[in-house]
Amino acid sequence: MWIPEDSEIRSLHERVAPTREAFESVWTHCEIVCRIAEQLLDRLDLDVNADLVRAGCLLHDIGVYRLYGRDGVLDHANYIRHGLLGHELLRAEGFPEYLCRFCSCHTGVGVTHADILDQGLPLPPGDYVARTGEESLVMYADKFHSKKSPPVFVSAAAYAASVGRFGPDKVERFGTMVATYGEPDLLALSATTGHAVVG
C-alpha cells in the first residue's frame, strides 16, 4: 500500500491552493486534525494503520481549495461539496481510491443517499460514509476543529448540538463515536496552537 510522505502531501497542498491564506487555513487545520487523531491513537488500542490515518488527516480537506473564487472568497453555499471535490482532485492526481475516500467520506458523521435526497444537497446521489477504521477516525478527529475565522477547537458537546440540526440519528451516530474513541484533550492542543475551545 502506497502512503505519501507528509512533505509530498504538503507540496500538493501548496500547488493547488489558490492563495497563501487559503493554504495556511486548510493545511493548518489538516495538521491539527492529524494531531487530534494521533492523540486518540496514543491512548486507544485500535486496529488501524496509523500511517494511513496520518495521510488521511493531511489530505481530507484538500477539496476546499476548489471552492475559492478568483476574488479569494470561499463559496460557503457549496461547502458540502468540498469532500467530493477533494476526491476528484486526488483521483486526477493519480491517488488510489483508499486515499481519495478520506475526502469524500469525512463530512459530518457521514452523508447518506437519503440525506442527499431529503435535504436537496448538491451532491450526486450516493453514500459518502466511513467504511474503514481509518476513515472513521479521520472523520471523528475532524469534528473537533473548525477553520472558521478565527479557527477554534469544538467540544464534543458543541458538535453534538450543532449536528442535531440534521436529525437525532446524526447525534446518535456521533455519540457512538464518542463512546468508541473518547474525547481528545482540546485544552492541551489549545495551549500549543492558540486556538480557543468553544462549547
Rosetta constraint file for C-alpha pairs under 8 A:
AtomPair CA 3 CA 51 HARMONIC 7.24 0.50
AtomPair CA 3 CA 52 HARMONIC 6.46 0.50
AtomPair CA 3 CA 55 HARMONIC 6.85 0.50
AtomPair CA 4 CA 8 HARMONIC 6.11 0.50
AtomPair CA 4 CA 9 HARMONIC 6.64 0.50
AtomPair CA 4 CA 55 HARMONIC 6.88 0.50
AtomPair CA 5 CA 9 HARMONIC 6.50 0.50
AtomPair CA 5 CA 55 HARMONIC 7.69 0.50
AtomPair CA 6 CA 10 HARMONIC 6.11 0.50
AtomPair CA 6 CA 55 HARMONIC 7.20 0.50
AtomPair CA 6 CA 58 HARMONIC 7.66 0.50
AtomPair CA 7 CA 11 HARMONIC 6.11 0.50
AtomPair CA 8 CA 12 HARMONIC 6.33 0.50
AtomPair CA 9 CA 13 HARMONIC 6.33 0.50
AtomPair CA 9 CA 55 HARMONIC 7.77 0.50
AtomPair CA 9 CA 58 HARMONIC 6.96 0.50
AtomPair CA 9 CA 59 HARMONIC 6.98 0.50
AtomPair CA 10 CA 14 HARMONIC 6.20 0.50
AtomPair CA 10 CA 27 HARMONIC 7.53 0.50
AtomPair CA 11 CA 15 HARMONIC 6.12 0.50
AtomPair CA 12 CA 16 HARMONIC 6.23 0.50
AtomPair CA 13 CA 17 HARMONIC 5.79 0.50
AtomPair CA 13 CA 23 HARMONIC 6.68 0.50
AtomPair CA 13 CA 27 HARMONIC 7.12 0.50
AtomPair CA 13 CA 62 HARMONIC 6.73 0.50
AtomPair CA 14 CA 20 HARMONIC 8.00 0.50
AtomPair CA 14 CA 23 HARMONIC 6.35 0.50
AtomPair CA 16 CA 65 HARMONIC 6.94 0.50
AtomPair CA 17 CA 22 HARMONIC 6.18 0.50
AtomPair CA 17 CA 23 HARMONIC 5.36 0.50
AtomPair CA 17 CA 65 HARMONIC 5.49 0.50
AtomPair CA 18 CA 22 HARMONIC 6.64 0.50
AtomPair CA 18 CA 23 HARMONIC 7.61 0.50
AtomPair CA 18 CA 65 HARMONIC 6.51 0.50
AtomPair CA 18 CA 68 HARMONIC 7.14 0.50
AtomPair CA 18 CA 72 HARMONIC 7.49 0.50
AtomPair CA 19 CA 23 HARMONIC 6.36 0.50
AtomPair CA 19 CA 72 HARMONIC 7.15 0.50
AtomPair CA 20 CA 24 HARMONIC 6.16 0.50
AtomPair CA 21 CA 25 HARMONIC 6.23 0.50
AtomPair CA 22 CA 26 HARMONIC 6.15 0.50
AtomPair CA 22 CA 65 HARMONIC 6.99 0.50
AtomPair CA 23 CA 27 HARMONIC 5.62 0.50
AtomPair CA 23 CA 28 HARMONIC 7.95 0.50
AtomPair CA 24 CA 28 HARMONIC 5.70 0.50
AtomPair CA 25 CA 29 HARMONIC 6.25 0.50
AtomPair CA 25 CA 147 HARMONIC 6.39 0.50
AtomPair CA 26 CA 30 HARMONIC 6.17 0.50
AtomPair CA 26 CA 61 HARMONIC 6.78 0.50
AtomPair CA 26 CA 62 HARMONIC 7.31 0.50
AtomPair CA 26 CA 64 HARMONIC 7.51 0.50
AtomPair CA 26 CA 147 HARMONIC 7.16 0.50
AtomPair CA 27 CA 31 HARMONIC 6.15 0.50
AtomPair CA 27 CA 58 HARMONIC 7.37 0.50
AtomPair CA 28 CA 32 HARMONIC 6.20 0.50
AtomPair CA 29 CA 33 HARMONIC 6.15 0.50
AtomPair CA 29 CA 145 HARMONIC 7.10 0.50
AtomPair CA 29 CA 146 HARMONIC 7.34 0.50
AtomPair CA 29 CA 147 HARMONIC 6.23 0.50
AtomPair CA 30 CA 34 HARMONIC 6.20 0.50
AtomPair CA 30 CA 57 HARMONIC 5.73 0.50
AtomPair CA 30 CA 58 HARMONIC 4.79 0.50
AtomPair CA 30 CA 59 HARMONIC 7.10 0.50
AtomPair CA 30 CA 60 HARMONIC 7.26 0.50
AtomPair CA 30 CA 61 HARMONIC 6.94 0.50
AtomPair CA 31 CA 35 HARMONIC 6.35 0.50
AtomPair CA 31 CA 57 HARMONIC 7.24 0.50
AtomPair CA 31 CA 58 HARMONIC 6.07 0.50
AtomPair CA 32 CA 36 HARMONIC 6.27 0.50
AtomPair CA 32 CA 145 HARMONIC 7.48 0.50
AtomPair CA 33 CA 37 HARMONIC 6.22 0.50
AtomPair CA 33 CA 57 HARMONIC 5.99 0.50
AtomPair CA 33 CA 58 HARMONIC 7.77 0.50
AtomPair CA 33 CA 138 HARMONIC 7.57 0.50
AtomPair CA 33 CA 141 HARMONIC 5.61 0.50
AtomPair CA 33 CA 142 HARMONIC 5.41 0.50
AtomPair CA 33 CA 144 HARMONIC 7.68 0.50
AtomPair CA 33 CA 145 HARMONIC 6.89 0.50
AtomPair CA 34 CA 38 HARMONIC 6.09 0.50
AtomPair CA 34 CA 53 HARMONIC 7.84 0.50
AtomPair CA 34 CA 54 HARMONIC 5.79 0.50
AtomPair CA 34 CA 57 HARMONIC 5.08 0.50
AtomPair CA 34 CA 58 HARMONIC 6.58 0.50
AtomPair CA 34 CA 138 HARMONIC 7.90 0.50
AtomPair CA 34 CA 141 HARMONIC 7.58 0.50
AtomPair CA 35 CA 39 HARMONIC 6.05 0.50
AtomPair CA 36 CA 40 HARMONIC 6.40 0.50
AtomPair CA 36 CA 141 HARMONIC 5.69 0.50
AtomPair CA 36 CA 144 HARMONIC 7.93 0.50
AtomPair CA 36 CA 184 HARMONIC 6.40 0.50
AtomPair CA 37 CA 41 HARMONIC 6.14 0.50
AtomPair CA 37 CA 53 HARMONIC 7.59 0.50
AtomPair CA 37 CA 54 HARMONIC 7.76 0.50
AtomPair CA 37 CA 57 HARMONIC 7.87 0.50
AtomPair CA 37 CA 137 HARMONIC 6.69 0.50
AtomPair CA 37 CA 138 HARMONIC 6.68 0.50
AtomPair CA 37 CA 141 HARMONIC 5.40 0.50
AtomPair CA 38 CA 42 HARMONIC 6.05 0.50
AtomPair CA 38 CA 50 HARMONIC 7.93 0.50
AtomPair CA 38 CA 54 HARMONIC 7.74 0.50
AtomPair CA 39 CA 43 HARMONIC 6.89 0.50
AtomPair CA 39 CA 184 HARMONIC 6.78 0.50
AtomPair CA 39 CA 185 HARMONIC 7.94 0.50
AtomPair CA 40 CA 44 HARMONIC 6.14 0.50
AtomPair CA 40 CA 181 HARMONIC 6.81 0.50
AtomPair CA 40 CA 182 HARMONIC 7.67 0.50
AtomPair CA 40 CA 183 HARMONIC 7.96 0.50
AtomPair CA 40 CA 184 HARMONIC 6.38 0.50
AtomPair CA 41 CA 45 HARMONIC 7.09 0.50
AtomPair CA 41 CA 46 HARMONIC 6.95 0.50
AtomPair CA 41 CA 50 HARMONIC 7.68 0.50
AtomPair CA 44 CA 181 HARMONIC 7.35 0.50
AtomPair CA 47 CA 133 HARMONIC 7.43 0.50
AtomPair CA 48 CA 53 HARMONIC 7.67 0.50
AtomPair CA 48 CA 133 HARMONIC 5.98 0.50
AtomPair CA 48 CA 134 HARMONIC 5.83 0.50
AtomPair CA 49 CA 53 HARMONIC 6.33 0.50
AtomPair CA 49 CA 134 HARMONIC 6.90 0.50
AtomPair CA 50 CA 54 HARMONIC 6.19 0.50
AtomPair CA 50 CA 134 HARMONIC 7.90 0.50
AtomPair CA 51 CA 55 HARMONIC 6.31 0.50
AtomPair CA 52 CA 56 HARMONIC 6.01 0.50
AtomPair CA 52 CA 134 HARMONIC 6.93 0.50
AtomPair CA 53 CA 57 HARMONIC 6.13 0.50
AtomPair CA 53 CA 134 HARMONIC 5.32 0.50
AtomPair CA 53 CA 135 HARMONIC 7.41 0.50
AtomPair CA 53 CA 137 HARMONIC 7.35 0.50
AtomPair CA 53 CA 138 HARMONIC 6.44 0.50
AtomPair CA 54 CA 58 HARMONIC 6.32 0.50
AtomPair CA 55 CA 59 HARMONIC 6.11 0.50
AtomPair CA 55 CA 99 HARMONIC 7.77 0.50
AtomPair CA 56 CA 60 HARMONIC 5.65 0.50
AtomPair CA 56 CA 99 HARMONIC 6.43 0.50
AtomPair CA 56 CA 102 HARMONIC 5.44 0.50
AtomPair CA 56 CA 103 HARMONIC 7.87 0.50
AtomPair CA 56 CA 134 HARMONIC 7.82 0.50
AtomPair CA 56 CA 135 HARMONIC 7.48 0.50
AtomPair CA 56 CA 138 HARMONIC 6.51 0.50
AtomPair CA 57 CA 102 HARMONIC 7.70 0.50
AtomPair CA 57 CA 138 HARMONIC 5.68 0.50
AtomPair CA 57 CA 142 HARMONIC 7.93 0.50
AtomPair CA 59 CA 99 HARMONIC 7.91 0.50
AtomPair CA 59 CA 102 HARMONIC 7.14 0.50
AtomPair CA 59 CA 103 HARMONIC 6.91 0.50
AtomPair CA 60 CA 83 HARMONIC 7.31 0.50
AtomPair CA 60 CA 86 HARMONIC 7.30 0.50
AtomPair CA 60 CA 102 HARMONIC 5.17 0.50
AtomPair CA 60 CA 103 HARMONIC 4.28 0.50
AtomPair CA 60 CA 104 HARMONIC 7.90 0.50
AtomPair CA 60 CA 106 HARMONIC 7.18 0.50
AtomPair CA 60 CA 138 HARMONIC 7.95 0.50
AtomPair CA 61 CA 82 HARMONIC 7.10 0.50
AtomPair CA 61 CA 83 HARMONIC 6.73 0.50
AtomPair CA 61 CA 86 HARMONIC 6.72 0.50
AtomPair CA 61 CA 103 HARMONIC 6.19 0.50
AtomPair CA 62 CA 82 HARMONIC 7.89 0.50
AtomPair CA 62 CA 86 HARMONIC 5.31 0.50
AtomPair CA 62 CA 103 HARMONIC 7.40 0.50
AtomPair CA 63 CA 67 HARMONIC 7.47 0.50
AtomPair CA 63 CA 82 HARMONIC 4.76 0.50
AtomPair CA 63 CA 83 HARMONIC 5.86 0.50
AtomPair CA 63 CA 84 HARMONIC 7.21 0.50
AtomPair CA 63 CA 85 HARMONIC 4.79 0.50
AtomPair CA 63 CA 86 HARMONIC 3.44 0.50
AtomPair CA 63 CA 87 HARMONIC 7.21 0.50
AtomPair CA 63 CA 89 HARMONIC 6.86 0.50
AtomPair CA 63 CA 103 HARMONIC 7.28 0.50
AtomPair CA 64 CA 68 HARMONIC 7.39 0.50
AtomPair CA 64 CA 79 HARMONIC 7.53 0.50
AtomPair CA 64 CA 82 HARMONIC 5.02 0.50
AtomPair CA 64 CA 83 HARMONIC 7.64 0.50
AtomPair CA 64 CA 85 HARMONIC 7.58 0.50
AtomPair CA 64 CA 86 HARMONIC 7.16 0.50
AtomPair CA 66 CA 82 HARMONIC 7.39 0.50
AtomPair CA 66 CA 85 HARMONIC 6.84 0.50
AtomPair CA 67 CA 74 HARMONIC 5.68 0.50
AtomPair CA 67 CA 75 HARMONIC 5.35 0.50
AtomPair CA 67 CA 76 HARMONIC 7.93 0.50
AtomPair CA 67 CA 78 HARMONIC 7.50 0.50
AtomPair CA 67 CA 79 HARMONIC 7.18 0.50
AtomPair CA 67 CA 82 HARMONIC 7.09 0.50
AtomPair CA 68 CA 72 HARMONIC 5.56 0.50
AtomPair CA 68 CA 73 HARMONIC 5.45 0.50
AtomPair CA 68 CA 74 HARMONIC 4.42 0.50
AtomPair CA 68 CA 75 HARMONIC 6.11 0.50
AtomPair CA 69 CA 73 HARMONIC 5.48 0.50
AtomPair CA 69 CA 74 HARMONIC 6.39 0.50
AtomPair CA 69 CA 75 HARMONIC 7.11 0.50
AtomPair CA 75 CA 79 HARMONIC 6.48 0.50
AtomPair CA 78 CA 82 HARMONIC 7.63 0.50
AtomPair CA 78 CA 122 HARMONIC 7.46 0.50
AtomPair CA 80 CA 107 HARMONIC 7.54 0.50
AtomPair CA 80 CA 121 HARMONIC 7.69 0.50
AtomPair CA 80 CA 122 HARMONIC 7.61 0.50
AtomPair CA 81 CA 85 HARMONIC 6.14 0.50
AtomPair CA 81 CA 122 HARMONIC 7.04 0.50
AtomPair CA 81 CA 123 HARMONIC 6.60 0.50
AtomPair CA 82 CA 86 HARMONIC 6.06 0.50
AtomPair CA 82 CA 103 HARMONIC 7.81 0.50
AtomPair CA 82 CA 104 HARMONIC 7.85 0.50
AtomPair CA 83 CA 87 HARMONIC 6.27 0.50
AtomPair CA 83 CA 103 HARMONIC 4.53 0.50
AtomPair CA 83 CA 104 HARMONIC 4.11 0.50
AtomPair CA 83 CA 105 HARMONIC 6.94 0.50
AtomPair CA 83 CA 106 HARMONIC 7.16 0.50
AtomPair CA 83 CA 107 HARMONIC 6.75 0.50
AtomPair CA 84 CA 88 HARMONIC 6.25 0.50
AtomPair CA 84 CA 103 HARMONIC 6.55 0.50
AtomPair CA 84 CA 104 HARMONIC 4.68 0.50
AtomPair CA 84 CA 123 HARMONIC 7.94 0.50
AtomPair CA 85 CA 89 HARMONIC 6.10 0.50
AtomPair CA 85 CA 103 HARMONIC 7.95 0.50
AtomPair CA 85 CA 104 HARMONIC 7.75 0.50
AtomPair CA 86 CA 90 HARMONIC 6.12 0.50
AtomPair CA 86 CA 100 HARMONIC 7.23 0.50
AtomPair CA 86 CA 103 HARMONIC 5.36 0.50
AtomPair CA 86 CA 104 HARMONIC 6.88 0.50
AtomPair CA 87 CA 91 HARMONIC 6.11 0.50
AtomPair CA 87 CA 100 HARMONIC 4.59 0.50
AtomPair CA 87 CA 101 HARMONIC 6.29 0.50
AtomPair CA 87 CA 102 HARMONIC 7.71 0.50
AtomPair CA 87 CA 103 HARMONIC 5.30 0.50
AtomPair CA 87 CA 104 HARMONIC 5.59 0.50
AtomPair CA 88 CA 92 HARMONIC 6.11 0.50
AtomPair CA 88 CA 100 HARMONIC 7.55 0.50
AtomPair CA 89 CA 93 HARMONIC 6.33 0.50
AtomPair CA 90 CA 94 HARMONIC 6.40 0.50
AtomPair CA 90 CA 95 HARMONIC 5.30 0.50
AtomPair CA 90 CA 99 HARMONIC 7.86 0.50
AtomPair CA 90 CA 100 HARMONIC 5.73 0.50
AtomPair CA 91 CA 95 HARMONIC 5.20 0.50
AtomPair CA 91 CA 96 HARMONIC 6.87 0.50
AtomPair CA 91 CA 97 HARMONIC 7.25 0.50
AtomPair CA 91 CA 100 HARMONIC 6.42 0.50
AtomPair CA 95 CA 99 HARMONIC 6.50 0.50
AtomPair CA 95 CA 100 HARMONIC 6.62 0.50
AtomPair CA 96 CA 100 HARMONIC 6.43 0.50
AtomPair CA 97 CA 101 HARMONIC 6.05 0.50
AtomPair CA 98 CA 102 HARMONIC 7.35 0.50
AtomPair CA 99 CA 103 HARMONIC 7.76 0.50
AtomPair CA 100 CA 104 HARMONIC 6.99 0.50
AtomPair CA 101 CA 105 HARMONIC 5.61 0.50
AtomPair CA 101 CA 135 HARMONIC 7.70 0.50
AtomPair CA 102 CA 106 HARMONIC 6.07 0.50
AtomPair CA 102 CA 135 HARMONIC 5.94 0.50
AtomPair CA 102 CA 138 HARMONIC 7.40 0.50
AtomPair CA 102 CA 139 HARMONIC 7.96 0.50
AtomPair CA 104 CA 128 HARMONIC 6.05 0.50
AtomPair CA 104 CA 129 HARMONIC 7.99 0.50
AtomPair CA 105 CA 110 HARMONIC 6.32 0.50
AtomPair CA 105 CA 111 HARMONIC 7.60 0.50
AtomPair CA 105 CA 128 HARMONIC 4.71 0.50
AtomPair CA 105 CA 129 HARMONIC 4.79 0.50
AtomPair CA 105 CA 130 HARMONIC 5.41 0.50
AtomPair CA 105 CA 135 HARMONIC 7.21 0.50
AtomPair CA 105 CA 139 HARMONIC 7.46 0.50
AtomPair CA 106 CA 110 HARMONIC 6.36 0.50
AtomPair CA 106 CA 128 HARMONIC 7.76 0.50
AtomPair CA 106 CA 129 HARMONIC 7.01 0.50
AtomPair CA 106 CA 130 HARMONIC 6.82 0.50
AtomPair CA 106 CA 135 HARMONIC 7.14 0.50
AtomPair CA 106 CA 136 HARMONIC 7.64 0.50
AtomPair CA 106 CA 138 HARMONIC 6.94 0.50
AtomPair CA 106 CA 139 HARMONIC 4.38 0.50
AtomPair CA 106 CA 140 HARMONIC 7.96 0.50
AtomPair CA 106 CA 142 HARMONIC 7.73 0.50
AtomPair CA 107 CA 111 HARMONIC 6.72 0.50
AtomPair CA 107 CA 128 HARMONIC 7.96 0.50
AtomPair CA 107 CA 139 HARMONIC 6.92 0.50
AtomPair CA 108 CA 139 HARMONIC 7.49 0.50
AtomPair CA 108 CA 143 HARMONIC 7.41 0.50
AtomPair CA 108 CA 163 HARMONIC 7.47 0.50
AtomPair CA 109 CA 129 HARMONIC 7.45 0.50
AtomPair CA 109 CA 139 HARMONIC 6.93 0.50
AtomPair CA 109 CA 140 HARMONIC 7.53 0.50
AtomPair CA 109 CA 170 HARMONIC 6.61 0.50
AtomPair CA 109 CA 173 HARMONIC 6.85 0.50
AtomPair CA 109 CA 174 HARMONIC 6.48 0.50
AtomPair CA 110 CA 127 HARMONIC 7.83 0.50
AtomPair CA 110 CA 128 HARMONIC 5.82 0.50
AtomPair CA 110 CA 129 HARMONIC 4.31 0.50
AtomPair CA 110 CA 130 HARMONIC 6.64 0.50
AtomPair CA 111 CA 115 HARMONIC 6.05 0.50
AtomPair CA 111 CA 116 HARMONIC 7.16 0.50
AtomPair CA 111 CA 127 HARMONIC 6.11 0.50
AtomPair CA 111 CA 128 HARMONIC 5.01 0.50
AtomPair CA 111 CA 129 HARMONIC 5.94 0.50
AtomPair CA 112 CA 116 HARMONIC 6.42 0.50
AtomPair CA 112 CA 126 HARMONIC 6.36 0.50
AtomPair CA 112 CA 127 HARMONIC 4.29 0.50
AtomPair CA 112 CA 128 HARMONIC 5.86 0.50
AtomPair CA 112 CA 129 HARMONIC 6.80 0.50
AtomPair CA 113 CA 117 HARMONIC 6.46 0.50
AtomPair CA 113 CA 125 HARMONIC 5.36 0.50
AtomPair CA 113 CA 126 HARMONIC 4.59 0.50
AtomPair CA 113 CA 127 HARMONIC 5.01 0.50
AtomPair CA 113 CA 128 HARMONIC 7.87 0.50
AtomPair CA 114 CA 118 HARMONIC 5.85 0.50
AtomPair CA 115 CA 119 HARMONIC 5.73 0.50
AtomPair CA 115 CA 120 HARMONIC 7.84 0.50
AtomPair CA 115 CA 121 HARMONIC 7.55 0.50
AtomPair CA 116 CA 120 HARMONIC 5.51 0.50
AtomPair CA 116 CA 121 HARMONIC 4.77 0.50
AtomPair CA 116 CA 122 HARMONIC 7.49 0.50
AtomPair CA 116 CA 123 HARMONIC 6.71 0.50
AtomPair CA 116 CA 124 HARMONIC 7.96 0.50
AtomPair CA 116 CA 125 HARMONIC 6.30 0.50
AtomPair CA 116 CA 126 HARMONIC 7.82 0.50
AtomPair CA 117 CA 121 HARMONIC 6.84 0.50
AtomPair CA 117 CA 125 HARMONIC 7.38 0.50
AtomPair CA 130 CA 135 HARMONIC 5.10 0.50
AtomPair CA 130 CA 136 HARMONIC 5.16 0.50
AtomPair CA 130 CA 139 HARMONIC 7.46 0.50
AtomPair CA 131 CA 135 HARMONIC 6.50 0.50
AtomPair CA 131 CA 136 HARMONIC 7.03 0.50
AtomPair CA 132 CA 136 HARMONIC 6.16 0.50
AtomPair CA 133 CA 137 HARMONIC 6.15 0.50
AtomPair CA 134 CA 138 HARMONIC 6.30 0.50
AtomPair CA 135 CA 139 HARMONIC 6.14 0.50
AtomPair CA 136 CA 140 HARMONIC 6.11 0.50
AtomPair CA 137 CA 141 HARMONIC 6.05 0.50
AtomPair CA 138 CA 142 HARMONIC 6.16 0.50
AtomPair CA 139 CA 143 HARMONIC 6.87 0.50
AtomPair CA 140 CA 144 HARMONIC 7.65 0.50
AtomPair CA 140 CA 177 HARMONIC 7.05 0.50
AtomPair CA 141 CA 145 HARMONIC 7.88 0.50
AtomPair CA 143 CA 154 HARMONIC 7.11 0.50
AtomPair CA 143 CA 159 HARMONIC 6.91 0.50
AtomPair CA 144 CA 153 HARMONIC 5.48 0.50
AtomPair CA 144 CA 154 HARMONIC 4.60 0.50
AtomPair CA 144 CA 155 HARMONIC 6.21 0.50
AtomPair CA 144 CA 156 HARMONIC 7.12 0.50
AtomPair CA 144 CA 159 HARMONIC 7.56 0.50
AtomPair CA 145 CA 151 HARMONIC 7.44 0.50
AtomPair CA 145 CA 152 HARMONIC 5.87 0.50
AtomPair CA 145 CA 153 HARMONIC 4.34 0.50
AtomPair CA 145 CA 154 HARMONIC 5.51 0.50
AtomPair CA 146 CA 151 HARMONIC 5.55 0.50
AtomPair CA 146 CA 152 HARMONIC 5.42 0.50
AtomPair CA 146 CA 153 HARMONIC 6.23 0.50
AtomPair CA 146 CA 154 HARMONIC 6.99 0.50
AtomPair CA 147 CA 151 HARMONIC 4.71 0.50
AtomPair CA 147 CA 152 HARMONIC 7.01 0.50
AtomPair CA 148 CA 152 HARMONIC 7.10 0.50
AtomPair CA 150 CA 195 HARMONIC 7.67 0.50
AtomPair CA 151 CA 195 HARMONIC 6.06 0.50
AtomPair CA 151 CA 196 HARMONIC 7.73 0.50
AtomPair CA 152 CA 195 HARMONIC 5.00 0.50
AtomPair CA 152 CA 196 HARMONIC 5.12 0.50
AtomPair CA 152 CA 197 HARMONIC 5.78 0.50
AtomPair CA 152 CA 198 HARMONIC 6.79 0.50
AtomPair CA 153 CA 186 HARMONIC 6.71 0.50
AtomPair CA 153 CA 190 HARMONIC 7.27 0.50
AtomPair CA 153 CA 195 HARMONIC 6.49 0.50
AtomPair CA 153 CA 196 HARMONIC 6.02 0.50
AtomPair CA 153 CA 197 HARMONIC 4.51 0.50
AtomPair CA 153 CA 198 HARMONIC 6.16 0.50
AtomPair CA 154 CA 158 HARMONIC 6.14 0.50
AtomPair CA 154 CA 159 HARMONIC 6.33 0.50
AtomPair CA 154 CA 197 HARMONIC 5.80 0.50
AtomPair CA 154 CA 198 HARMONIC 5.21 0.50
AtomPair CA 154 CA 199 HARMONIC 6.45 0.50
AtomPair CA 155 CA 159 HARMONIC 6.24 0.50
AtomPair CA 155 CA 186 HARMONIC 7.58 0.50
AtomPair CA 155 CA 197 HARMONIC 6.81 0.50
AtomPair CA 155 CA 198 HARMONIC 6.19 0.50
AtomPair CA 155 CA 199 HARMONIC 5.38 0.50
AtomPair CA 156 CA 160 HARMONIC 6.06 0.50
AtomPair CA 156 CA 178 HARMONIC 7.65 0.50
AtomPair CA 156 CA 183 HARMONIC 6.95 0.50
AtomPair CA 156 CA 199 HARMONIC 7.93 0.50
AtomPair CA 157 CA 161 HARMONIC 6.24 0.50
AtomPair CA 157 CA 199 HARMONIC 6.44 0.50
AtomPair CA 158 CA 162 HARMONIC 6.22 0.50
AtomPair CA 158 CA 198 HARMONIC 7.04 0.50
AtomPair CA 158 CA 199 HARMONIC 4.79 0.50
AtomPair CA 159 CA 163 HARMONIC 6.04 0.50
AtomPair CA 160 CA 164 HARMONIC 6.09 0.50
AtomPair CA 160 CA 171 HARMONIC 5.63 0.50
AtomPair CA 160 CA 174 HARMONIC 6.86 0.50
AtomPair CA 160 CA 175 HARMONIC 7.68 0.50
AtomPair CA 161 CA 165 HARMONIC 7.64 0.50
AtomPair CA 161 CA 171 HARMONIC 7.80 0.50
AtomPair CA 163 CA 167 HARMONIC 7.40 0.50
AtomPair CA 163 CA 170 HARMONIC 6.35 0.50
AtomPair CA 163 CA 171 HARMONIC 6.22 0.50
AtomPair CA 164 CA 168 HARMONIC 5.86 0.50
AtomPair CA 164 CA 170 HARMONIC 6.48 0.50
AtomPair CA 164 CA 171 HARMONIC 5.51 0.50
AtomPair CA 166 CA 170 HARMONIC 6.52 0.50
AtomPair CA 167 CA 171 HARMONIC 6.99 0.50
AtomPair CA 168 CA 172 HARMONIC 6.18 0.50
AtomPair CA 169 CA 173 HARMONIC 6.09 0.50
AtomPair CA 170 CA 174 HARMONIC 6.16 0.50
AtomPair CA 171 CA 175 HARMONIC 6.04 0.50
AtomPair CA 172 CA 176 HARMONIC 6.25 0.50
AtomPair CA 173 CA 177 HARMONIC 6.51 0.50
AtomPair CA 174 CA 178 HARMONIC 6.26 0.50
AtomPair CA 175 CA 179 HARMONIC 6.21 0.50
AtomPair CA 176 CA 180 HARMONIC 6.19 0.50
AtomPair CA 177 CA 181 HARMONIC 5.98 0.50
AtomPair CA 177 CA 182 HARMONIC 7.66 0.50
AtomPair CA 178 CA 182 HARMONIC 4.88 0.50
AtomPair CA 178 CA 183 HARMONIC 6.33 0.50
AtomPair CA 185 CA 189 HARMONIC 6.77 0.50
AtomPair CA 186 CA 190 HARMONIC 5.89 0.50
AtomPair CA 186 CA 197 HARMONIC 6.91 0.50
AtomPair CA 187 CA 191 HARMONIC 6.13 0.50
AtomPair CA 187 CA 197 HARMONIC 7.11 0.50
AtomPair CA 188 CA 192 HARMONIC 6.70 0.50
AtomPair CA 189 CA 193 HARMONIC 6.17 0.50
AtomPair CA 190 CA 194 HARMONIC 5.31 0.50
AtomPair CA 190 CA 195 HARMONIC 5.12 0.50
AtomPair CA 190 CA 196 HARMONIC 5.87 0.50
AtomPair CA 190 CA 197 HARMONIC 6.78 0.50
AtomPair CA 191 CA 195 HARMONIC 7.65 0.50
